[in-house]
Amino acid sequence: MRRLPRYLKPHFWDVDISRLDCGRHGRFIIERLLECGDDPALAWLMERFPRARIVQALKKSRQLTPRSAGFWSLILGVNRKEILCLTKSFQAARKKFWAA
């Protein structure tokens, strides 16, 4: 099991960090750190995971906010049209589900 460093614990407040495995839970870890990681967490992420895996997680994420997804699309050079959470149909469904 490839465990996360202890300094990442604040980013995973809702799960037992000792049970997270970089191989099995990679997409969850990537999404969480792209959404709310600080500089040390993002440096670890970029060092630990191949760019292709980070891009794949970005494209398929349903967890990222549109703001974070838009930011990472610019940083990683990914076309916004390829990112699920930025598509109009996904945003319409999210808006419908979370309508006040």
Secondary structure, 3 states (H helix, E strand, C coil): CCCCCHHHHHHHCCCCHHHCCCCCCHHHHHHHHHHHCCHHHHHHHHHHCCHHHHHHHHHHCCCCCHHHHHHHHHHHCCCHHHCHHHCHHHHHHHHHHCCC
